[in-house]
Amino acid sequence: MNPVAILAAALAAFALPATAQQPKTIKATMHADVRTLDPFWTTQTIAGIHGMMVYDTLFASDDKLEPQPQMVDSWTVSEDRKTYRFTLREGLRFHDGTGVTTRDVIASLQRWGKRDGAGKELFGQTAGLEAVDARTFVWRLSAPYGLLIDTLAKSGTSVPFIMREKEALVDPFQQIQEVVGSGPFAFKRDEWVPGSKTVYVKFQDYVPRKEPPSGHAGGKVVKVDRVEFQWLPDPQTAQAALMAGEIDFLENPQPDFLPMLARAPGVKLETHPAMGTAGIIQLNHLHPPFNDVRARQAMLHIVHMPDFLNTIAADPKLQTVCYSFFGCGVAMETDAGSEAFRAPKDFRKAEALFRAAGYKGEPITILHATDHQYINPANLVLIQQMRDAKFLNLDVQSMDWGSVVARRARKEPPAQGGWNIFITGTTVLNSATPVTHTAMSMGCEKAWFGWPCDKDYEALRTSWAFAPDLAARKRIATEISRKAYELVPYIHFSQWRNPIAYRADTLSGVIVTPSLPPMWNIEKK
């Protein structure tokens, strides 16, 4: 045998064990960089994705969007539907080795309930939450609020994750600094490089449920050693990295590149039937001009929905011109009250309403996130539409999305560091009901950024949760829609779908959901 060939064979044989020991790693690029480690601190989707990696939940939504037990082993409901008794599964452990107890659960839920819109609604109907023992707790309602399980199973943003009592007792309006969950992956803080990379490793002591995986429910079986979120802010670079095999998974490919990705060897595009994004133009109700309802109503005569869709999702197959606050294709779909919004743009009517609201040409401060895949182009469309109205004085302040997230929480007037408008979005899944749709709230101080306020409207939203059947809920949703178009808590700019993209030649077992992408069940070849 040729000596060179013998040497090559020997080297190859020597290298085999080392190759086998290399960790199996999924390299994924999400729509944003992980900058916030506290999943209750912000409604940013990336915070929810991070939370789903590290933490676990009492219940979760399956592929059909139906709630299923996750950390909960069993539960009972009293005849009057006001007392729920829950027992946790055995073997639940945090990443530091300590066991999960009901003390952790109750503290986590109470912290979450002070931040999340649906959580605030739930705790508004709560008479007590108390531990029976380390694995059993009781939830007492003041009235038979029928959405308790559904709310605990929500899987969009502000998910009710369970964290250690130590972190859960941190002021909900202060960010936690330690990340110790009980989920399928552990966060590697020593490898976290904001603006570059976030690393998670398999939690060896995680005990999955025995049911097959379905959506965010079922057995969360981790089949790789590591997951790396690699932040690639330029969409074209991210697409190229996926096509070249430098990354395995791309959560939010830019619509312009979808035809190219569909033709790329080894790349697969997939969508969930309920997948979709609903755009939100958030108005600040605390300061002029949008503290006056007439100025908010005027915006309905300026904003033209198709312009947004044709810019964000040019492929008509991905678009839905939708005038329902709850999204289209869902049980609560209704466009009641949308006549002004569906009509052609009318700048003269808009100007008359602005003038009636007392507007005299003061600057309207728009927070323009320039580094977000759909928020940036949506801002450009809105700015142009408002400039076309001629009579508005715009103060467009460009910044990154992280800066928008920080600034939108400020209640000061725009001239003192506040704002009048910012654009964001939510999943159609999150917006599908009046209770889970955070931006629909007009709960004053308890409302989302912009702080809309109307007690009669809030009473309608509450009545929806107590409706006895689906038909009654649909009737109430129609009333809420009419009231929302009258009061304008925010303006929605329709919905569109964006598939995930991944290397089907290296990954198998990818679970497609309408919201936060799971990284469990995936095998890496």
Secondary structure, 3 states (H helix, E strand, C coil): CCHHHHHHHHHHHHHHHHHHCCCCEEEEECCCCCCCCCCCCCCCHHHHHHHHHHCEECEEECCCCCEEECCEEEEEECCCCCEEEEEECCCCECCCCCECCHHHHHHHHHHHHCCCHHHHHHHHCEEEEEECCCCEEEEEECCCCCCHHHHHCCCCCCCCEECCHHHHCCCCCCCCCCCCCCCCEEECHHHCECCCEEEEEECCCCCCCCCCCECCECCCCCCCCEEEEECCCCHHHHHHHHHCCCCCEECCCCHHHHHHHHHCCCEEEECCCCCCEEEEEEECCCCCCCCCHHHHHHHCCCCCHHHHHHHHCCCHHHEECCCCCCCCCCCCCCCCCCHHHHCCCCHHHHHHHHHHCCCCCCEEEEEEECCCCCHHHHHHHHHHHHHHCCCCEEEEEEECHHHHHHHCCCCCCHHHCCCCEEEEEEEHHHHCCCCCCHHHCCEHHHCCCCCCECHHHHHHHHHHHCCCCHHHHHHHHHHHHHHHHHHCCEEEEEEECCCEEEECCCEECCCCCCCCCCCCCCEEC
